[in-house]
Amino acid sequence: MGSPISSLIAEILLRHYEDMNIIKQLLDTKSIALYVRYVDDVLVIFDTTKINLHTINTYINKIHNNIKLNPTYEEHSCIAFLDLTTTPKHTKLEVDIYRNPTTTDTIVKFLSNHPIEQKMAAFGFHITRLHSLCLDSDKKQTEWEIIQSVAKDNNFPQHLLQKLNRQILHKVNKKKKTSKNDNKIWTTFTFHSPKIRKITNLF
């Protein structure tokens, strides 16, 4: 924890165990409805009629002697995962924006001596997240009111916020339309320079 390479090491280690099918063995029991991971944060939704918490904890904690699961359980039919609150429904997951109870909503104030780009960066993130997530209209309105309140508390002019909102909304909508009409499939290949091949052939 705290090292600049900690997230990379966590990603390599967990992907190693996933590739070795150690975690897949648990998923193949058909009792796990969803398994998603971001670095070392994992969200698991499971069928309580087929498997219980103790079984999952015991299995995960046996994977490596020095790694222990630190689970956060569902409360009031929802759970926080990263910056989202997820609520399982019968056929889908409903999401909402999660804020830590210690969040102060303090950002670079508009009257501070900083470039305007730095001042608007936080709002750019929050507004992009607002329009990118599949939130219902009520949740979107609630989040927009929170963003406006944060702007007001930090002396940001509302007209700048409204302008930024329109710009981001236009970009997000344009991106969605482009992705729907784009039938191209992209992939990546490792680039090997011709010079490298020549050097390799020498040996």
Backbone as JSON, one array per atom type, in Angstrom:
{
  "sequence": "MGSPISSLIAEILLRHYEDMNIIKQLLDTKSIALYVRYVDDVLVIFDTTKINLHTINTYINKIHNNIKLNPTYEEHSCIAFLDLTTTPKHTKLEVDIYRNPTTTDTIVKFLSNHPIEQKMAAFGFHITRLHSLCLDSDKKQTEWEIIQSVAKDNNFPQHLLQKLNRQILHKVNKKKKTSKNDNKIWTTFTFHSPKIRKITNLF",
  "N": [[0.85, -1.2, 0.0], [0.51, 2.22, -0.81], [2.76, 2.37, -2.4], [3.95, 3.4, -5.63], [3.75, 1.39, -7.51], [1.93, -0.4, -6.55], [-0.73, -0.85, -7.41], [-0.27, -1.95, -9.92], [1.09, -4.32, -9.29], [-0.92, -5.64, -7.86], [-2.8, -5.98, -9.91], [-1.39, -7.67, -11.69], [-0.99, -9.94, -10.07], [-3.63, -10.8, -9.37], [-4.72, -11.18, -11.92], [-3.11, -13.25, -12.73], [-3.99, -15.37, -11.06], [-6.58, -15.52, -11.97], [-6.18, -16.28, -14.65], [-5.11, -18.77, -14.24], [-7.29, -20.23, -13.74], [-8.13, -20.6, -11.16], [-9.89, -18.94, -9.8], [-11.93, -19.19, -11.6], [-12.89, -21.74, -11.19], [-14.56, -21.46, -9.02], [-16.48, -19.81, -10.14], [-17.57, -21.47, -12.04], [-19.32, -23.05, -10.68], [-21.83, -22.15, -11.0], [-23.18, -20.79, -9.1], [-22.4, -18.25, -8.72], [-23.49, -15.23, -9.8], [-22.47, -12.88, -10.83], [-19.24, -11.61, -11.43], [-17.01, -9.14, -11.15], [-14.12, -7.08, -11.55], [-11.95, -4.48, -10.48], [-8.75, -3.67, -10.48], [-7.85, -4.41, -7.32], [-10.34, -4.47, -6.25], [-13.29, -6.2, -5.95], [-16.45, -7.16, -7.15], [-19.0, -9.26, -6.26], [-21.83, -11.08, -7.03], [-24.09, -13.39, -5.86], [-25.96, -16.49, -5.7], [-27.85, -17.09, -3.02], [-29.16, -19.39, -2.37], [-27.64, -21.4, -3.32], [-25.01, -21.11, -2.55], [-23.03, -19.9, 0.2], [-21.88, -17.11, 2.25], [-19.74, -17.87, 3.89], [-18.58, -20.05, 2.56], [-17.61, -18.86, 0.2], [-15.78, -16.99, 1.29], [-13.97, -18.72, 2.58], [-12.95, -20.2, 0.42], [-11.71, -18.18, -1.19], [-9.79, -17.18, 0.6], [-8.02, -19.26, 0.75], [-6.52, -19.19, -1.51], [-4.09, -17.75, -1.49], [-1.57, -17.62, 0.96], [-0.84, -15.21, 2.19], [-2.77, -13.39, 1.54], [-5.83, -12.12, 2.37], [-9.33, -12.08, 2.27], [-11.21, -9.12, 2.5], [-14.14, -8.55, 3.15], [-16.99, -6.53, 2.17], [-20.26, -6.28, 3.02], [-23.58, -6.51, 1.62], [-25.91, -3.95, 2.31], [-29.12, -2.97, 3.22], [-30.12, -3.89, 0.78], [-28.27, -2.97, -1.1], [-24.94, -2.12, -2.27], [-21.76, -0.53, -2.0], [-19.55, -0.02, -4.62], [-16.49, 0.82, -5.78], [-16.96, 4.04, -7.0], [-19.66, 3.85, -7.06], [-23.04, 3.05, -6.13], [-24.51, 0.03, -6.04], [-27.45, -1.76, -6.8], [-28.9, -4.78, -6.77], [-31.3, -6.07, -9.0], [-34.03, -8.03, -10.34], [-33.43, -8.62, -13.05], [-31.34, -6.96, -13.68], [-28.71, -4.59, -12.77], [-29.1, -1.84, -10.77], [-27.71, 1.38, -10.65], [-26.19, 4.0, -8.73], [-24.66, 7.11, -7.85], [-22.02, 7.01, -5.59], [-21.0, 8.51, -2.6], [-18.46, 8.94, -0.29], [-19.01, 8.98, 3.24], [-17.29, 10.81, 4.48], [-16.78, 12.71, 2.63], [-16.1, 16.02, 1.62], [-16.6, 17.78, -0.4], [-14.93, 19.82, -1.12], [-13.16, 21.77, -3.34], [-10.82, 23.17, -5.77], [-11.11, 26.51, -5.35], [-13.06, 28.99, -7.08], [-12.18, 31.62, -6.93], [-9.53, 31.4, -6.44], [-5.98, 31.57, -7.23], [-5.51, 30.01, -9.72], [-5.14, 28.29, -12.88], [-7.92, 28.37, -15.15], [-8.56, 25.93, -16.26], [-7.72, 24.05, -14.38], [-9.41, 24.67, -12.31], [-11.89, 23.94, -13.32], [-11.66, 21.26, -13.7], [-12.53, 19.27, -11.81], [-15.31, 19.53, -11.96], [-15.65, 18.83, -14.6], [-15.1, 16.1, -14.51], [-17.15, 15.16, -12.75], [-19.53, 15.9, -14.1], [-19.25, 14.55, -16.54], [-19.32, 11.91, -15.61], [-21.92, 11.9, -14.63], [-23.48, 12.04, -17.0], [-22.63, 9.8, -18.34], [-23.25, 7.48, -16.98], [-25.8, 4.98, -16.47], [-28.23, 6.28, -15.24], [-31.42, 6.86, -13.72], [-33.93, 9.41, -14.37], [-34.59, 10.82, -12.02], [-32.4, 10.32, -10.3], [-30.37, 11.45, -11.8], [-31.13, 14.11, -11.76], [-30.91, 14.65, -9.03], [-28.13, 14.3, -8.67], [-27.18, 16.34, -10.32], [-28.1, 18.58, -8.96], [-26.55, 18.35, -6.66], [-24.0, 18.8, -7.74], [-24.32, 21.45, -8.6], [-24.66, 22.65, -6.12], [-22.15, 22.21, -4.94], [-20.64, 23.77, -6.66], [-21.65, 26.32, -6.09], [-20.92, 26.6, -3.39], [-18.21, 26.85, -3.7], [-17.83, 29.19, -5.0], [-18.26, 29.24, -7.79], [-19.35, 30.51, -10.89], [-22.66, 30.06, -12.06], [-23.27, 30.14, -14.77], [-20.97, 29.31, -16.08], [-20.84, 26.67, -15.28], [-23.18, 25.65, -16.41], [-22.57, 25.98, -19.12], [-20.37, 24.24, -19.38], [-21.68, 21.86, -18.81], [-23.44, 21.62, -21.03], [-21.55, 21.32, -23.08], [-20.25, 18.9, -22.42], [-22.41, 17.12, -22.39], [-23.11, 17.19, -25.08], [-20.83, 16.03, -26.24], [-20.89, 13.45, -25.09], [-23.34, 12.43, -26.07], [-22.8, 12.5, -28.79], [-20.73, 10.66, -28.96], [-22.07, 8.33, -28.21], [-23.87, 8.02, -30.34], [-22.07, 7.65, -32.43], [-20.83, 5.24, -31.71], [-22.97, 3.48, -31.96], [-23.43, 3.46, -34.69], [-21.11, 2.54, -35.71], [-19.71, -0.17, -37.13], [-17.29, -1.34, -37.13], [-14.73, -3.52, -35.98], [-12.24, -3.43, -33.63], [-8.87, -4.32, -32.91], [-5.8, -5.11, -31.14], [-2.33, -5.37, -31.88], [0.89, -6.63, -31.12], [3.65, -4.62, -31.74], [6.44, -5.24, -33.71], [9.48, -4.13, -34.47], [11.11, -3.93, -37.68], [13.9, -3.74, -37.47], [14.43, -5.0, -35.06], [13.85, -7.63, -35.76], [15.9, -8.15, -37.55], [18.13, -8.02, -35.88], [17.52, -10.16, -34.18], [17.68, -12.29, -35.95], [20.39, -12.48, -36.33], [21.29, -13.9, -34.21]],
  "CA": [[0.0, 0.0, 0.0], [1.24, 3.47, -0.85], [3.8, 2.35, -3.41], [3.42, 3.75, -6.95], [3.52, 0.2, -8.32], [1.06, -1.33, -5.82], [-1.89, -1.23, -8.24], [0.23, -2.82, -10.99], [1.37, -5.63, -8.7], [-2.22, -6.24, -7.56], [-3.4, -6.38, -11.18], [-0.64, -8.83, -12.2], [-1.22, -11.1, -9.21], [-5.0, -11.28, -9.49], [-4.91, -11.7, -13.27], [-2.43, -14.55, -12.74], [-4.88, -16.37, -10.48], [-7.73, -15.67, -12.86], [-5.74, -17.03, -15.82], [-4.86, -20.16, -13.82], [-8.62, -20.83, -13.53], [-8.41, -20.85, -9.74], [-11.14, -18.24, -9.5], [-12.94, -19.7, -12.53], [-13.48, -22.94, -10.6], [-15.67, -21.01, -8.18], [-17.51, -19.27, -11.02], [-18.18, -22.58, -12.77], [-20.33, -23.72, -9.87], [-23.11, -21.55, -11.4], [-23.8, -20.11, -7.96], [-21.98, -16.85, -8.81], [-24.21, -14.59, -10.91], [-21.64, -11.83, -11.41], [-17.9, -11.38, -10.87], [-16.31, -8.07, -11.85], [-12.99, -6.63, -10.75], [-11.12, -3.34, -10.88], [-7.51, -3.84, -9.7], [-8.08, -5.36, -6.23], [-11.73, -4.37, -5.78], [-14.09, -7.21, -6.63], [-17.88, -7.2, -6.85], [-19.53, -10.6, -6.49], [-23.25, -11.29, -6.75], [-24.23, -14.83, -5.85], [-27.25, -17.06, -5.35], [-27.75, -17.54, -1.62], [-29.74, -20.73, -2.24], [-26.67, -22.38, -3.81], [-23.72, -20.92, -1.9], [-23.13, -18.93, 1.28], [-20.73, -16.23, 2.43], [-18.63, -18.59, 4.51], [-17.95, -20.87, 1.53], [-16.85, -17.96, -0.67], [-14.64, -16.46, 2.06], [-13.01, -19.8, 2.8], [-12.31, -20.52, -0.87], [-10.83, -17.08, -1.59], [-8.68, -17.05, 1.55], [-7.1, -20.37, 0.55], [-5.78, -18.99, -2.75], [-2.73, -17.34, -1.15], [-1.44, -17.57, 2.42], [-0.67, -13.84, 2.69], [-3.86, -12.54, 1.06], [-7.09, -12.43, 3.01], [-10.47, -11.31, 1.79], [-11.76, -8.15, 3.43], [-15.43, -8.33, 2.48], [-18.01, -5.56, 2.55], [-21.5, -6.96, 2.68], [-24.73, -5.73, 1.18], [-26.75, -3.35, 3.35], [-30.36, -2.4, 2.68], [-30.24, -4.35, -0.62], [-27.33, -2.3, -2.0], [-23.56, -2.15, -1.83], [-20.9, 0.44, -2.68], [-18.43, -0.59, -5.37], [-15.78, 1.97, -6.32], [-17.72, 5.26, -6.71], [-21.06, 3.57, -7.39], [-23.88, 2.23, -5.28], [-25.19, -0.93, -6.91], [-28.61, -2.42, -6.22], [-29.33, -5.89, -7.64], [-32.7, -6.3, -9.3], [-34.26, -9.37, -10.88], [-32.79, -8.82, -14.34], [-30.32, -5.96, -13.94], [-28.15, -3.87, -11.64], [-29.35, -0.4, -10.76], [-26.55, 2.07, -10.08], [-26.28, 5.39, -8.33], [-23.35, 7.64, -7.51], [-21.72, 6.86, -4.17], [-20.06, 9.44, -1.99], [-18.03, 8.54, 1.04], [-19.55, 9.86, 4.3], [-16.32, 11.83, 4.86], [-16.6, 13.65, 1.52], [-16.35, 17.41, 2.01], [-16.93, 18.55, -1.61], [-14.04, 20.98, -1.22], [-12.34, 21.71, -4.54], [-10.11, 24.43, -6.01], [-12.12, 27.57, -5.39], [-13.03, 29.79, -8.3], [-11.46, 32.87, -6.68], [-8.11, 31.12, -6.19], [-5.08, 31.95, -8.31], [-5.19, 28.82, -10.49], [-5.67, 28.32, -14.25], [-9.33, 28.01, -15.21], [-8.65, 24.49, -16.58], [-7.61, 23.31, -13.12], [-10.61, 24.95, -11.52], [-13.05, 23.27, -13.9], [-11.37, 19.84, -13.88], [-13.38, 18.44, -10.96], [-16.67, 19.55, -12.51], [-15.62, 18.05, -15.83], [-15.21, 14.69, -14.14], [-18.47, 14.87, -12.17], [-20.58, 16.03, -15.11], [-19.06, 13.43, -17.47], [-19.83, 10.72, -14.93], [-23.37, 12.06, -14.56], [-24.11, 11.75, -18.29], [-22.16, 8.53, -18.88], [-23.85, 6.37, -16.26], [-27.22, 4.68, -16.74], [-29.03, 6.74, -14.1], [-32.76, 7.3, -14.08], [-34.06, 10.87, -14.4], [-34.57, 11.35, -10.65], [-31.03, 10.27, -9.8], [-29.59, 12.43, -12.56], [-31.49, 15.43, -11.25], [-30.32, 14.77, -7.69], [-26.69, 14.49, -8.82], [-26.96, 17.67, -10.9], [-28.31, 19.54, -7.87], [-25.37, 18.27, -5.8], [-22.91, 19.47, -8.46], [-24.6, 22.88, -8.53], [-24.43, 23.07, -4.74], [-20.7, 22.26, -4.76], [-20.17, 24.95, -7.4], [-22.05, 27.52, -5.34], [-20.11, 26.67, -2.17], [-16.83, 27.18, -4.05], [-17.87, 30.48, -5.72], [-18.24, 29.08, -9.24], [-20.52, 31.09, -11.57], [-23.53, 29.03, -12.6], [-23.28, 30.13, -16.23], [-19.84, 28.48, -16.52], [-21.23, 25.28, -15.03], [-24.19, 25.31, -17.42], [-21.86, 25.88, -20.39], [-19.6, 22.99, -19.34], [-22.67, 20.78, -18.87], [-23.89, 21.49, -22.41], [-20.44, 20.81, -23.89], [-20.02, 17.48, -22.1], [-23.59, 16.38, -22.84], [-23.0, 17.09, -26.53], [-19.78, 15.05, -26.53], [-21.35, 12.11, -24.69], [-24.37, 12.01, -27.02], [-22.14, 12.28, -30.08], [-19.98, 9.41, -28.83], [-23.04, 7.23, -28.2], [-24.38, 7.87, -31.71], [-20.99, 7.11, -33.25], [-20.61, 3.83, -31.34], [-24.09, 2.7, -32.48], [-23.33, 3.38, -36.14], [-19.78, 2.03, -36.08], [-19.71, -1.63, -37.15], [-15.92, -1.81, -37.18], [-14.21, -4.21, -34.81], [-10.83, -3.08, -33.5], [-8.05, -5.17, -32.06], [-4.43, -4.61, -31.01], [-1.26, -6.32, -32.15], [2.2, -6.2, -30.63], [4.49, -4.13, -32.83], [7.83, -5.69, -33.71], [10.23, -3.35, -35.46], [11.97, -4.71, -38.6], [15.27, -3.74, -36.96], [14.5, -6.03, -34.02], [13.88, -8.92, -36.44], [17.25, -8.33, -38.1], [19.03, -8.31, -34.76], [17.21, -11.5, -33.71], [18.17, -13.25, -36.94], [21.84, -12.6, -36.19], [21.58, -14.89, -33.19]],
  "C": [[0.88, 1.25, 0.0], [2.34, 3.52, -1.89], [3.2, 2.71, -4.77], [3.16, 2.54, -7.84], [2.56, -0.79, -7.65], [-0.12, -1.79, -6.67], [-1.47, -2.17, -9.36], [0.48, -4.23, -10.47], [0.06, -6.36, -8.4], [-2.88, -6.76, -8.83], [-2.72, -7.64, -11.73], [-0.97, -10.09, -11.39], [-2.62, -11.67, -9.4], [-5.29, -11.82, -10.89], [-4.24, -13.07, -13.41], [-3.34, -15.64, -12.2], [-6.13, -16.58, -11.32], [-7.37, -16.51, -14.08], [-5.47, -18.5, -15.49], [-6.16, -20.91, -13.52], [-8.93, -21.15, -12.07], [-9.71, -20.18, -9.34], [-12.27, -18.78, -10.38], [-13.61, -20.95, -11.97], [-14.68, -22.58, -9.72], [-16.82, -20.51, -9.05], [-18.26, -20.39, -11.75], [-19.21, -23.34, -11.96], [-21.73, -23.21, -10.18], [-23.84, -20.87, -10.24], [-23.44, -18.62, -7.94], [-22.64, -16.22, -10.03], [-23.35, -13.54, -11.59], [-20.32, -11.73, -10.66], [-17.24, -10.32, -11.72], [-15.22, -7.54, -10.93], [-12.36, -5.39, -11.35], [-9.91, -3.32, -9.96], [-7.78, -4.84, -8.57], [-9.46, -5.21, -5.6], [-12.6, -5.3, -6.61], [-15.55, -7.11, -6.18], [-18.39, -8.58, -7.22], [-21.0, -10.62, -6.1], [-23.5, -12.78, -6.88], [-25.64, -15.25, -5.4], [-27.16, -17.67, -3.96], [-28.38, -18.92, -1.4], [-28.75, -21.82, -2.65], [-25.31, -22.27, -3.11], [-23.88, -19.87, -0.81], [-21.83, -18.14, 1.41], [-19.51, -16.97, 2.96], [-17.87, -19.42, 3.46], [-17.08, -20.02, 0.61], [-15.61, -17.44, 0.04], [-13.55, -17.52, 2.23], [-12.25, -20.13, 1.52], [-11.31, -19.46, -1.27], [-9.6, -17.0, -0.7], [-7.67, -18.19, 1.44], [-6.22, -20.18, -0.68], [-4.32, -18.63, -2.47], [-2.64, -17.14, 0.36], [-1.4, -16.15, 2.97], [-1.77, -12.88, 2.22], [-5.16, -13.01, 1.68], [-8.18, -11.5, 2.5], [-10.96, -10.37, 2.88], [-13.13, -7.72, 2.9], [-16.25, -7.18, 3.06], [-19.34, -6.14, 2.1], [-22.6, -5.97, 2.3], [-25.51, -5.21, 2.4], [-27.95, -2.68, 2.7], [-30.48, -2.67, 1.17], [-29.33, -3.6, -1.59], [-25.93, -2.36, -1.41], [-22.75, -1.14, -2.64], [-19.74, -0.28, -3.33], [-17.76, 0.54, -6.14], [-16.56, 3.24, -6.0], [-19.19, 5.1, -7.06], [-21.75, 2.82, -6.25], [-24.67, 1.32, -6.19], [-26.3, -1.63, -6.15], [-29.06, -3.54, -7.14], [-30.85, -5.95, -7.77], [-32.83, -7.67, -9.94], [-33.47, -9.6, -12.17], [-31.65, -7.84, -14.62], [-29.76, -5.4, -12.63], [-28.51, -2.4, -11.79], [-28.17, 0.28, -10.07], [-26.91, 3.5, -9.71], [-24.88, 5.83, -7.93], [-23.15, 7.58, -5.99], [-20.72, 7.91, -3.74], [-19.74, 8.97, -0.58], [-18.6, 9.5, 2.09], [-18.6, 10.98, 4.71], [-16.08, 12.85, 3.75], [-16.97, 15.06, 1.93], [-16.75, 18.29, 0.83], [-16.12, 19.84, -1.69], [-13.14, 20.81, -2.43], [-11.58, 23.03, -4.67], [-11.14, 25.53, -6.2], [-11.94, 28.46, -6.61], [-12.21, 31.06, -8.13], [-9.98, 32.66, -6.4], [-7.28, 31.46, -7.43], [-4.58, 30.7, -9.05], [-5.71, 28.99, -11.92], [-7.11, 27.83, -14.27], [-9.51, 26.52, -15.51], [-8.6, 23.65, -15.31], [-8.86, 23.5, -12.27], [-11.81, 24.14, -12.01], [-12.87, 21.76, -14.0], [-12.3, 18.94, -13.08], [-14.8, 18.38, -11.51], [-16.74, 18.78, -13.83], [-15.78, 16.58, -15.56], [-16.62, 14.35, -13.67], [-19.58, 14.93, -13.21], [-20.47, 14.91, -16.15], [-19.6, 12.14, -16.87], [-21.36, 10.74, -14.88], [-24.03, 11.61, -15.86], [-23.7, 10.4, -18.87], [-22.81, 7.33, -18.22], [-25.32, 6.2, -16.63], [-28.05, 5.0, -15.49], [-30.42, 7.1, -14.57], [-32.85, 8.82, -13.91], [-33.99, 11.49, -13.01], [-33.16, 11.39, -10.08], [-30.13, 11.26, -10.51], [-29.86, 13.84, -12.03], [-30.88, 15.67, -9.87], [-28.82, 15.04, -7.78], [-26.38, 15.88, -9.39], [-27.14, 18.76, -9.84], [-27.12, 19.54, -6.91], [-24.19, 19.0, -6.44], [-23.1, 20.98, -8.42], [-24.33, 23.43, -7.14], [-22.94, 23.19, -4.44], [-20.13, 23.49, -5.45], [-20.48, 26.24, -6.64], [-21.18, 27.7, -4.1], [-18.67, 27.08, -2.44], [-16.76, 28.38, -5.0], [-17.81, 30.36, -7.24], [-19.5, 29.71, -9.85], [-21.35, 29.99, -12.22], [-23.5, 28.99, -14.13], [-22.11, 29.32, -16.8], [-20.16, 27.0, -16.37], [-22.23, 24.82, -16.09], [-23.52, 25.12, -18.78], [-21.08, 24.57, -20.47], [-20.54, 21.79, -19.45], [-23.15, 20.55, -20.3], [-22.8, 20.89, -23.3], [-20.24, 19.31, -23.67], [-21.19, 16.63, -22.57], [-23.55, 16.18, -24.36], [-21.97, 16.03, -26.92], [-20.24, 13.62, -26.22], [-22.39, 11.59, -25.68], [-23.77, 11.7, -28.39], [-21.37, 10.95, -30.07], [-20.91, 8.21, -28.86], [-23.58, 6.97, -29.6], [-23.33, 7.24, -32.61], [-20.78, 5.63, -32.98], [-21.73, 2.94, -31.87], [-23.96, 2.47, -33.98], [-22.01, 2.78, -36.62], [-19.78, 0.51, -35.97], [-18.3, -2.2, -37.18], [-15.52, -2.49, -35.87], [-12.71, -3.95, -34.75], [-10.12, -4.08, -32.59], [-6.64, -4.6, -32.01], [-3.45, -5.74, -31.3], [0.05, -5.75, -31.6], [3.07, -5.8, -31.81], [5.91, -4.63, -32.65], [8.56, -4.95, -34.83], [11.04, -4.26, -36.38], [13.42, -4.79, -38.13], [15.45, -4.82, -35.89], [14.61, -7.41, -34.66], [15.3, -9.21, -36.98], [18.25, -8.69, -37.03], [18.82, -9.74, -34.26], [17.76, -12.57, -34.65], [19.67, -13.46, -36.85], [22.22, -13.66, -35.19], [20.98, -16.26, -33.52]]
}
